[in-house]
Amino acid sequence: MAKALDGVRILDFTHVQSGPTCTQLLAWFGADVIKVERAGAGDITREQLRDIPDVDSLYFTMLNHNKRSITIDTKHPEGKQVLEALIRKCDVLVENFAPGALDRMGFSWERIQELNPRMIVASVKGFGPGPYEDCKVYENVAQCAGGAASTTGFDDGPPVVTGAQIGDSGTGLHLALGIVTALYQRTHTGRGQRVLAAMQDGVLNLCRVKLRDQQRLDRTGVMKEYPQYPNGTFGEAVPRAGNASGGGQPGWILKCKGWETDPNAYIYFITQAPVWAKICNVIGKEEWATDPAYATAPARLPRLKEIFAEIERWTMTKTKFEAMQILNKHDIPCGPILSMKEIAEEPSLRKTGTIVEVDHPKRGKYLSVGNPIKLSDSPTDVKRSPLLGEHTDEVMAELGYSTEQITALRTAGAI
Ligand SMILES: CC(C)(COP(=O)(O)OP(=O)(O)OC[C@H]1O[C@@H](n2cnc3c(N)ncnc32)[C@H](O)[C@@H]1OP(=O)(O)O)[C@@H](O)C(=O)NCCC(=O)NCCS
């Protein structure tokens, strides 16, 4: 079956997590993604956090499905020529090198435009133009600089980073959208353009509600859905809100049966206003549905701590799945805290292809996260990541190099 991005060729100059997330998505949508790696070494993640000696790590395999790998020394004069041939042939160059690395290699925007004016050059950088633009950046640096860490955690503790890779994978997602948008614009203009997704910007975009709250705080000095109200104090900046929900419906994480031994025996419980009477019935506090001190959402705000403690007395009598079943029957929004083990074993996620089992010639079978974006006319078929340089000869032949030329370039160390 045809794929949405059939015919689009991506020169994938990415490494680690942010860039590879982006190009993996494009590959899943059908683009031909040619990953250029350093001869002999490859993407550094091939050897990071290895669980099997001398076998590409899960870090690498889970971020580089459906790509082809070619090894080129792009600082070797003849290697540069191969890269030039690729630039002429491809639609998009995606890179997430340290600032200036592509220029130092001799491939400035101007030079790339000379070679291929239709080329879209897409980059992940840590920061956009400004005081930090030259910095190298990793995930947690972006989480801190983008506002996520200062707003995550509990009020009486330090800033906390989140397990969701919003700096790396989040920015890769942003970049992918930029690329398909630029490809669409090119259909009208015939021109390529530069696409930049800075990790600080990507994280901030995902923290948009916290900038909303900063302005509410500036104006009123208090935010009633935050746990600091009415018992604590607000400072000048948006505080860490623990597990309070980011929206207008108060929520919290509550213990369930077994919490003493199972670190994930918890449920997220939302006291959504329209189902308040049902919540009161379920937890056996029917009187709260009519008592003016509890019956309305504004009346409940100063009492949230007491209310959640009462609800927790009920959730602690149920497992998170039992509680989920009962609450869902009444349309009371809630969510079990699922461990990675539970997610890996969840049959419905396997069925939809969100969790896939992939076979790899060196590591055997492993689990990966499939394409989370489902297109009805462009199904995703997850294929294993390439071995280092696995497609060098194939891609070189497509570029017009003869077997003799390929051998000579290999002997010279250019590929
Ligand atoms: C992630 C990051 C910190 C890693 O830094 P690093 O390991 O030092 O790697 P760099 O990107 O600086 O690249 C190292 C060098 O390898 C060179 N190189 C890369 N591929 C090459 C190839 N195929 N052949 C020859 N040289 C190559 C680069 O040209 C660069 O050389 P230079 O420093 O002489 O200019 C940095 O790339 C970065 O800040 N990227 C942007 C933000 C980002 O994506 N961060 C998240 C990563 S998940």
The ligand as an SDF file (V2000), in Angstrom:
LIG
                    3D

 48 50  0  0  0  0  0  0  0  0999 V2000
   23.9890   16.3470   21.0370 C   0  0  0  0  0  0  0  0  0  0  0  0
   25.2840   17.1220   21.0730 C   0  0  0  0  0  0  0  0  0  0  0  0
   25.4580   17.8070   22.4310 C   0  0  0  0  0  0  0  0  0  0  0  0
   26.4140   16.1080   20.8710 C   0  0  0  0  0  0  0  0  0  0  0  0
   27.6460   16.7640   20.7470 O   0  0  0  0  0  0  0  0  0  0  0  0
   28.9150   15.9900   20.1600 P   0  0  0  0  0  0  0  0  0  0  0  0
   28.8600   14.5560   20.5660 O   0  0  0  0  0  0  0  0  0  0  0  0
   30.1190   16.7270   20.5830 O   0  0  0  0  0  0  0  0  0  0  0  0
   28.7020   15.9710   18.5810 O   0  0  0  0  0  0  0  0  0  0  0  0
   28.7080   17.2100   17.5560 P   0  0  0  0  0  0  0  0  0  0  0  0
   27.3450   17.4590   17.0820 O   0  0  0  0  0  0  0  0  0  0  0  0
   29.4630   18.3580   18.1330 O   0  0  0  0  0  0  0  0  0  0  0  0
   29.5410   16.6100   16.3450 O   0  0  0  0  0  0  0  0  0  0  0  0
   30.8780   16.1810   16.5620 C   0  0  0  0  0  0  0  0  0  0  0  0
   31.7350   16.2580   15.3490 C   0  0  0  0  0  0  0  0  0  0  0  0
   31.5080   15.1030   14.5400 O   0  0  0  0  0  0  0  0  0  0  0  0
   31.5870   15.4650   13.1940 C   0  0  0  0  0  0  0  0  0  0  0  0
   30.9230   14.4780   12.3620 N   0  0  0  0  0  0  0  0  0  0  0  0
   29.6540   14.0470   12.4720 C   0  0  0  0  0  0  0  0  0  0  0  0
   29.3940   13.1340   11.5270 N   0  0  0  0  0  0  0  0  0  0  0  0
   30.5300   12.9760   10.8140 C   0  0  0  0  0  0  0  0  0  0  0  0
   30.8890   12.1590    9.7200 C   0  0  0  0  0  0  0  0  0  0  0  0
   30.0400   11.3100    9.1400 N   0  0  0  0  0  0  0  0  0  0  0  0
   32.1600   12.2590    9.2510 N   0  0  0  0  0  0  0  0  0  0  0  0
   33.0420   13.0980    9.8110 C   0  0  0  0  0  0  0  0  0  0  0  0
   32.7610   13.8960   10.8440 N   0  0  0  0  0  0  0  0  0  0  0  0
   31.5080   13.8300   11.3380 C   0  0  0  0  0  0  0  0  0  0  0  0
   30.9350   16.8150   13.1670 C   0  0  0  0  0  0  0  0  0  0  0  0
   31.2570   17.4920   11.9920 O   0  0  0  0  0  0  0  0  0  0  0  0
   31.5250   17.4620   14.4200 C   0  0  0  0  0  0  0  0  0  0  0  0
   32.8180   17.9500   14.1010 O   0  0  0  0  0  0  0  0  0  0  0  0
   33.3670   19.3980   14.5800 P   0  0  0  0  0  0  0  0  0  0  0  0
   33.1450   19.4690   16.0450 O   0  0  0  0  0  0  0  0  0  0  0  0
   34.7990   19.3390   14.1930 O   0  0  0  0  0  0  0  0  0  0  0  0
   32.6020   20.4340   13.8510 O   0  0  0  0  0  0  0  0  0  0  0  0
   25.3230   18.1890   19.9640 C   0  0  0  0  0  0  0  0  0  0  0  0
   25.3020   17.5340   18.7290 O   0  0  0  0  0  0  0  0  0  0  0  0
   24.1690   19.1840   20.0350 C   0  0  0  0  0  0  0  0  0  0  0  0
   24.1520   20.0980   20.8690 O   0  0  0  0  0  0  0  0  0  0  0  0
   23.1910   19.0300   19.1290 N   0  0  0  0  0  0  0  0  0  0  0  0
   22.0560   19.9300   19.0260 C   0  0  0  0  0  0  0  0  0  0  0  0
   21.0570   19.7240   20.1290 C   0  0  0  0  0  0  0  0  0  0  0  0
   20.5600   18.3220   20.2060 C   0  0  0  0  0  0  0  0  0  0  0  0
   20.0600   17.7490   19.2710 O   0  0  0  0  0  0  0  0  0  0  0  0
   20.6640   17.7650   21.4180 N   0  0  0  0  0  0  0  0  0  0  0  0
   19.9580   16.5730   21.7730 C   0  0  0  0  0  0  0  0  0  0  0  0
   20.6220   15.3630   21.4440 C   0  0  0  0  0  0  0  0  0  0  0  0
   19.4660   14.0550   21.7470 S   0  0  0  0  0  0  0  0  0  0  0  0
  1  2  1  0
  2  3  1  0
  2  4  1  0
  2 36  1  0
  4  5  1  0
  5  6  1  0
  6  7  2  0
  6  8  1  0
  6  9  1  0
  9 10  1  0
 10 11  2  0
 10 12  1  0
 10 13  1  0
 13 14  1  0
 14 15  1  0
 15 16  1  0
 15 30  1  0
 16 17  1  0
 17 18  1  0
 17 28  1  0
 18 19  1  0
 18 27  1  0
 19 20  2  0
 20 21  1  0
 21 22  1  0
 21 27  2  0
 22 23  1  0
 22 24  2  0
 24 25  1  0
 25 26  2  0
 26 27  1  0
 28 29  1  0
 28 30  1  0
 30 31  1  0
 31 32  1  0
 32 33  2  0
 32 34  1  0
 32 35  1  0
 36 37  1  0
 36 38  1  0
 38 39  2  0
 38 40  1  0
 40 41  1  0
 41 42  1  0
 42 43  1  0
 43 44  2  0
 43 45  1  0
 45 46  1  0
 46 47  1  0
 47 48  1  0
M  END
$$$$
